[in-house]
Each structure stands twice: as C-alpha cells, then as structure tokens.
Amino acid sequence: MILIAGTSGTVAREVMDLLPAAGETALTLSCHPIGGIRTGGYCRPGGPASPPHPMPDALRDIDAVFLNPAATGCAIGELLPLLIGHGIRQVVLWTGPDSQAGRAPAHTAAIERAVRGSGLQWTILRSGDLATEALSWAPQIRATGAVCAAYGDAVTAPIHQRDVAAVAVAALLGADHHGRTYRLTGPQSLRRREQVALIGSVLGRPLRFNELSRHQARRAMLGHNVPETVANGLLGELADRVRHPEPPSTAVADLLGRPALTFTDWVTEHTAAFLRPTAVQPPVPRPPRPARNGSGRSDGFSLGTTTGRR
C-alpha cells in the first residue's frame, strides 16, 4: 500500500490516478493547521473508498510514501519519525520546480537533507517548471488574446504533471531507484513567448506576448496579492532563465521507456481553460478547493481517500 502525503497539487492527483491503475491501494494524507493527526480510508483498485480508520491501523500496511513537501511544510520533522515508527521504509520525495540544482531555497534543501538522513530508502525527484503554470495566463488569453508578462525570453523546459507522476509511481513500485536523485523536465526548452505562441497554434488563433518590465510585472503581482517575497523570487528566477536557459533532461524517457509528453500535448488536453466562454457553454462547475494555511505552518495531518480524477 502507498501513502500519498500532500494531495492538493496536480502531481499528487495524477499519482492517485496511476496507483490504482497499477493495482496498488493508495492512502491519502493531507496537512491541516489544527486537529492533530486524523485518518481516512483507502482507495483500492476497482473498488470504492473505505471508511475512516485509526492512525495505527491506517499506517500498518504502508510500504512506501510519496511526499510533497509543499503539503507538509514545517511538519516534515514530525512526519518522518512517524513513518519510521510505523515500520515504513521507503519514501519518494518530489521537491518541485524550485529544487533544480543551484536554485533550491533553504527550506527545500533542508527537507532533502532530512529525507536523506532519515534512514528511509529514498528517491528524490527534482522537476522543472510544470506546464500547468501556463494556466496563470488563461484569464488574459481568454479576455484579450495576449499575455502581458516579464521576461519573454526566459527559457524553461515545462514538464507535464503526468510525467512527474509516472516517474514517481515507477520509483514507488520499483527497487532500482533507491538513493537516486532525478532531474525531470519536458523534452523541449522553450522561451515563454514561444509557449504563448504554441498555445495560440493549438487554439487556432494567434496570441501576442506583450513584454512588461520587471517593475511593471512586480507591481501587477503585488496588486493581485502575491506576497512580495514570492514575487521577487519568481521574477529573479525568470531573469536567471534568460541568462541560463534550462536544458531539457532525458530522464523521463530513460525511466519510462517512452517519449516525454510535450508542451503541445499538455495544451491540447487543456484547451478549454484558454477558450472564451459562450452562451452555449455554461461554466464548468469547479470542485471545492481544500483549505490552505497561508502561514505555511502545519501542526497536524489528516488521512483520506480518493477514487481518481473527479
């Protein structure tokens, strides 16, 4: 049985879909600011979710853990001893887009050190920028047919979230990945303005990239309630990607035995997000989003179930 620690992100949702398809039972764990450690049920292959179970019973049969530190935050020091205390021996850590060599912030580097020194059998996945980040452009594209942003010449290799999840599942179910750190990217390095052009190509209409200065972009981000430290960090990273383009990695193809999904593949699957709504296309209901703790602190966890994408 696999424990998925951190279920609010797109990669974790893909992992939740892939594990039952591979014949594995998945137990989900999410972070909560209060309430201690609470449990839920299981997602079994071809079956409905089970009712809640007490924590000792819930963790008793866990073989490995997929860990997303963005969902555990400062509670990583509590979570790792908890896993070891229940006899769990393997963890696959996804440290996300800010974890590439030389770019990892202090808290991410500290989490990696904690996992390496935990005594668990570990695999670390460092991904490039997720293709889903292009969804931040969707409101502008729908409204104006243009994207106003800074650093149009910043070069990244956006990766499909399903590829990150597929590598995670391979690491969780295989024995050949212990003690390995993988750098995961999409198969193409693309300027941001090229990504916008590819979205337009899939939509069948030209889109413009209107360059903003760093000052203009920062002011716009702060106007949308982006924390100042986050805005400065994102803009600094983009500036770095102008000077130092992100090269594509072959890790996805090497590990999965198939080509990595392209940015065009991702856009083709998500065209609805970039299309203007019409009178004959009522808005698609959005599922409720899980509560998030804006402070970044986490004092407890809860366990729950999933039956795949909803």
C-alpha positions as CSV (number, residue, x, y, z in Angstrom):
1,M,0.0,0.0,0.0
2,I,1.2,3.5,-0.9
3,L,0.7,6.6,1.3
4,I,0.4,9.9,-0.7
5,A,1.4,12.7,1.6
6,G,0.2,16.0,0.1
7,T,-2.9,15.6,-2.1
8,S,-3.8,19.2,-3.1
9,G,-1.5,19.5,-6.1
10,T,-1.8,18.4,-9.7
11,V,1.1,15.9,-9.5
12,A,-0.4,14.1,-6.4
13,R,-3.8,13.8,-8.1
14,E,-2.1,12.2,-11.1
15,V,-0.3,9.8,-8.7
16,M,-3.6,8.9,-7.1
17,D,-5.0,8.0,-10.6
18,L,-2.0,6.0,-11.6
19,L,-1.5,3.8,-8.5
20,P,-4.9,2.1,-8.6
21,A,-4.5,1.6,-12.3
22,A,-1.2,-0.2,-11.4
23,G,-3.1,-2.5,-9.0
24,E,-1.9,-0.6,-5.8
25,T,-4.0,0.6,-2.9
26,A,-3.4,4.3,-2.1
27,L,-4.0,6.0,1.3
28,T,-4.0,9.8,1.2
29,L,-2.7,12.2,3.8
30,S,-3.3,16.0,3.8
31,C,-1.9,18.7,6.1
32,H,-4.2,20.6,8.5
33,P,-3.3,23.6,10.7
34,I,-5.2,22.2,13.6
35,G,-6.8,19.0,14.8
36,G,-3.8,16.7,15.2
37,I,-3.4,13.6,13.0
38,R,-6.7,12.2,11.7
39,T,-7.3,9.3,9.4
40,G,-9.5,8.5,6.5
41,G,-10.0,5.5,4.3
42,Y,-8.3,3.8,1.3
43,C,-8.6,3.9,-2.5
44,R,-8.4,0.3,-3.7
45,P,-8.1,-0.8,-7.3
46,G,-11.5,-1.2,-8.8
47,G,-13.3,-0.5,-5.5
48,P,-14.9,2.3,-3.5
49,A,-13.2,4.2,-0.8
50,S,-13.3,2.6,2.6
51,P,-14.5,4.3,5.8
52,P,-12.0,6.0,8.2
53,H,-9.5,4.0,10.2
54,P,-7.5,4.9,13.3
55,M,-3.9,6.1,12.6
56,P,-2.1,2.9,13.7
57,D,-4.3,0.7,11.6
58,A,-4.1,3.1,8.6
59,L,-0.3,3.1,8.6
60,R,0.2,-0.5,9.5
61,D,0.3,-1.8,5.9
62,I,2.0,1.1,4.2
63,D,5.0,0.0,2.0
64,A,6.1,3.4,0.6
65,V,5.3,7.1,0.7
66,F,5.0,9.8,-2.0
67,L,5.9,13.0,-0.2
68,N,5.1,16.5,-1.5
69,P,6.8,18.9,1.0
70,A,4.6,21.8,-0.1
71,A,1.8,20.0,1.7
72,T,3.7,19.1,4.8
73,G,5.6,22.4,5.4
74,C,7.3,22.7,8.8
75,A,5.8,19.3,9.9
76,I,8.3,17.3,8.0
77,G,10.3,16.8,11.2
78,E,7.2,15.2,12.8
79,L,6.1,13.2,9.7
80,L,9.4,11.3,9.1
81,P,9.7,9.9,12.6
82,L,6.0,8.9,12.4
83,L,6.6,7.0,9.2
84,I,9.7,5.2,10.6
85,G,7.9,4.4,13.8
86,H,5.2,2.6,11.9
87,G,7.8,0.5,10.0
88,I,7.6,2.3,6.7
89,R,10.9,2.0,4.9
90,Q,10.7,3.9,1.5
91,V,9.9,7.5,0.5
92,V,9.8,9.2,-2.9
93,L,10.2,12.9,-2.4
94,W,9.1,15.4,-5.1
95,T,10.7,18.8,-4.4
96,G,9.1,20.5,-7.3
97,P,10.1,23.3,-9.7
98,D,12.2,25.3,-7.2
99,S,14.5,22.4,-6.5
100,Q,16.8,22.4,-9.5
101,A,20.5,22.4,-8.8
102,G,21.7,25.7,-7.5
103,R,18.1,27.1,-7.2
104,A,16.7,25.3,-4.2
105,P,15.6,27.6,-1.4
106,A,16.9,26.8,2.1
107,H,13.7,25.1,3.3
108,T,13.7,22.7,0.2
109,A,17.3,21.9,0.7
110,A,16.6,21.2,4.4
111,I,13.8,18.8,3.5
112,E,16.1,16.9,1.1
113,R,18.7,16.6,3.8
114,A,16.1,15.4,6.3
115,V,14.9,12.7,3.9
116,R,18.5,11.6,3.0
117,G,19.4,11.3,6.7
118,S,16.2,9.7,7.9
119,G,17.3,6.1,7.4
120,L,14.5,5.5,4.9
121,Q,15.2,4.2,1.4
122,W,14.8,7.4,-0.6
123,T,14.4,8.7,-4.1
124,I,14.3,12.4,-4.9
125,L,12.5,13.9,-7.9
126,R,13.5,17.5,-8.9
127,S,11.2,18.7,-11.6
128,G,11.5,21.6,-13.9
129,D,8.6,24.1,-14.3
130,L,5.3,22.3,-14.6
131,A,3.3,23.0,-17.8
132,T,0.3,23.8,-15.6
133,E,2.0,27.2,-14.7
134,A,0.7,28.3,-18.1
135,L,-2.8,28.3,-16.6
136,S,-1.9,31.6,-15.0
137,W,-2.0,33.2,-18.5
138,A,-5.5,31.8,-19.2
139,P,-7.6,34.8,-18.0
140,Q,-5.5,37.2,-20.1
141,I,-5.7,34.9,-23.2
142,R,-9.5,34.5,-22.8
143,A,-10.1,38.2,-22.4
144,T,-7.6,39.9,-24.7
145,G,-5.8,37.3,-26.9
146,A,-2.5,38.4,-25.4
147,V,-0.2,37.7,-22.4
148,C,1.4,40.7,-20.6
149,A,4.3,39.4,-18.6
150,A,8.0,39.9,-18.0
151,Y,11.0,38.0,-19.3
152,G,9.5,36.7,-22.5
153,D,12.9,35.3,-23.4
154,A,13.3,33.2,-20.2
155,V,13.8,29.6,-21.3
156,T,12.3,26.7,-19.4
157,A,11.5,23.1,-20.3
158,P,8.0,22.7,-19.0
159,I,7.0,19.2,-17.9
160,H,3.6,17.6,-18.0
161,Q,2.4,16.8,-14.5
162,R,1.5,13.2,-15.6
163,D,5.2,12.5,-16.5
164,V,6.3,13.6,-13.0
165,A,3.6,11.3,-11.5
166,A,4.5,8.4,-13.8
167,V,8.2,8.6,-12.7
168,A,7.0,8.8,-9.0
169,V,4.9,5.7,-9.4
170,A,7.9,3.8,-11.1
171,A,10.1,4.8,-8.2
172,L,7.5,3.8,-5.6
173,L,6.9,0.4,-7.2
174,G,10.5,-0.4,-8.3
175,A,13.6,-1.3,-6.4
176,D,16.1,0.2,-8.7
177,H,15.7,3.9,-7.7
178,H,16.8,3.9,-4.0
179,G,19.4,6.6,-3.3
180,R,18.9,8.3,-6.7
181,T,18.1,11.9,-7.5
182,Y,16.5,12.6,-10.8
183,R,16.1,15.9,-12.7
184,L,12.9,15.8,-14.6
185,T,11.9,18.2,-17.4
186,G,9.8,18.3,-20.5
187,P,11.5,17.3,-23.8
188,Q,11.8,20.9,-25.2
189,S,13.4,24.1,-24.0
190,L,11.0,27.0,-24.9
191,R,11.0,30.7,-24.4
192,R,8.0,32.0,-22.6
193,R,6.9,33.8,-25.7
194,E,7.2,30.6,-27.6
195,Q,4.9,28.9,-25.1
196,V,2.3,31.5,-25.7
197,A,2.7,31.1,-29.5
198,L,2.2,27.3,-29.1
199,I,-1.0,27.8,-27.1
200,G,-2.3,30.0,-29.9
201,S,-1.3,27.4,-32.5
202,V,-3.4,24.8,-30.7
203,L,-6.3,27.2,-30.3
204,G,-6.1,28.1,-33.9
205,R,-5.6,31.8,-33.4
206,P,-2.5,34.0,-33.0
207,L,-1.7,35.2,-29.5
208,R,0.6,38.1,-28.6
209,F,3.2,38.3,-25.9
210,N,3.5,41.9,-24.6
211,E,6.7,42.4,-22.7
212,L,6.5,44.1,-19.3
213,S,9.4,45.5,-17.4
214,R,10.4,43.8,-14.1
215,H,9.0,46.8,-12.2
216,Q,5.6,46.6,-14.1
217,A,5.3,42.9,-13.6
218,R,6.2,43.1,-9.9
219,R,3.6,45.9,-9.4
220,A,1.0,43.8,-11.1
221,M,1.8,40.7,-9.0
222,L,1.6,42.7,-5.8
223,G,-1.7,44.1,-7.0
224,H,-3.0,40.6,-7.2
225,N,-2.0,39.9,-3.6
226,V,1.1,37.9,-4.4
227,P,3.4,38.1,-1.4
228,E,6.4,40.4,-2.0
229,T,9.0,37.7,-1.3
230,V,7.2,35.3,-3.8
231,A,7.0,38.0,-6.5
232,N,10.7,38.8,-6.1
233,G,11.7,35.2,-6.1
234,L,9.7,34.4,-9.3
235,L,11.0,37.4,-11.2
236,G,14.5,36.6,-10.1
237,E,14.2,33.0,-11.3
238,L,12.9,34.2,-14.7
239,A,15.8,36.7,-15.0
240,D,18.1,33.8,-14.3
241,R,16.4,31.7,-17.0
242,V,17.2,34.5,-19.6
243,R,20.9,34.3,-18.7
244,H,20.9,30.5,-18.1
245,P,18.3,28.6,-20.2
246,E,17.0,25.4,-18.7
247,P,18.3,22.4,-20.8
248,P,15.9,19.5,-21.3
249,S,16.6,16.3,-19.5
250,T,16.1,12.8,-20.9
251,A,15.3,11.3,-17.5
252,V,11.6,10.9,-18.2
253,A,12.2,8.9,-21.5
254,D,15.0,6.9,-19.9
255,L,12.9,5.9,-16.9
256,L,9.6,5.3,-18.5
257,G,10.8,3.9,-21.8
258,R,8.6,6.3,-23.9
259,P,9.0,9.9,-25.0
260,A,8.2,12.6,-22.5
261,L,4.9,14.5,-23.2
262,T,5.4,17.8,-24.9
263,F,4.1,21.2,-24.0
264,T,1.8,21.0,-27.0
265,D,0.4,17.7,-25.7
266,W,-0.4,19.5,-22.4
267,V,-2.1,22.4,-24.1
268,T,-4.1,20.1,-26.3
269,E,-5.5,18.4,-23.1
270,H,-6.3,21.8,-21.5
271,T,-7.7,23.9,-24.4
272,A,-10.9,24.6,-22.5
273,A,-9.0,26.7,-20.0
274,F,-8.0,29.1,-22.7
275,L,-11.2,29.4,-24.6
276,R,-13.7,32.3,-24.2
277,P,-17.0,31.1,-22.6
278,T,-20.0,31.3,-24.9
279,A,-23.8,31.4,-24.3
280,V,-24.0,27.7,-25.2
281,Q,-21.1,26.7,-23.0
282,P,-22.1,27.2,-19.3
283,P,-19.2,27.4,-16.9
284,V,-17.9,24.1,-15.8
285,P,-18.5,23.6,-12.0
286,R,-15.3,23.7,-10.1
287,P,-14.8,21.2,-7.2
288,P,-14.3,22.8,-3.8
289,R,-10.6,23.5,-3.0
290,P,-9.1,22.2,0.2
291,A,-8.5,24.7,2.9
292,R,-4.9,26.1,2.9
293,N,-2.9,27.6,5.7
294,G,-1.5,30.8,4.4
295,S,1.2,30.9,7.0
296,G,2.9,27.8,5.7
297,R,2.7,26.1,9.1
298,S,1.2,22.7,9.6
299,D,0.6,21.3,13.1
300,G,-1.2,18.1,12.0
301,F,-2.4,15.9,9.3
302,S,-5.5,14.1,8.1
303,L,-5.8,11.0,6.0
304,G,-8.5,10.5,3.4
305,T,-9.4,8.6,0.2
306,T,-9.7,9.2,-3.5
307,T,-11.1,7.3,-6.4
308,G,-9.2,9.1,-9.1
309,R,-9.8,12.3,-11.0
310,R,-13.1,14.0,-10.4
